[in-house]
Amino acid sequence: MDTSLDRSFGPWASTGRITSTVNARYQHILDKATPLVGLRWCLWVLVFFLYGVRVWYLRGFYIVTYGLGIFNLNLVIGFLSPQLDPETEGPALPTKGDQEFKPFVRRLPEFKFWLASIKAFCTAFCLTFFSVFDVPVFWPILLVYWLPLFLVLMKSQN
């Protein structure tokens, strides 16, 4: 019997148990946080503020912040977009008595939006500890590019 491929024995067994335990605790915390909408968004504001203070204090990492802004813009667009396009799927409101009302269903639910944004901010915060990601760039150019991109993408949502 080849024990090198059997991961139920040896050092890999404890790694699998630890990973399983950590994943179960992480999922338990997420399950407990799901109904606490206000508290979750207060945590988001805190993480946003801490990241902003860190970037301001370091006076760098503008490329990381730009990527974070583009990612969060993509999340906002997914949050504001309907899951089904009403122009191609037919009318959203019933026109006859036998049709049922179809409510607005988001393409990206609020919890997944919050979780992806928190993960992105935490990842960007961790990237600020490595100088390789501090690419020298004139930040106003990134801001001037990001604002029209934001306006065009938001206008296309109408």
Secondary structure, DSSP 4 states (H G I P E B T S, - for coil): ---SS-TTSTHHHHHHHHHHHHHHHHHHHHHHHTT-HHHHHHHHHHHHHHHHHHHHHHT--HHHHHHHHHHHHHHHHHHHSBSS-HHHH--SS-SSTTSPP----BSS-HHHHHHHHHHHHHHHHHHTT-GGG-----HHHHHHHHHHHHHHHHHTT-
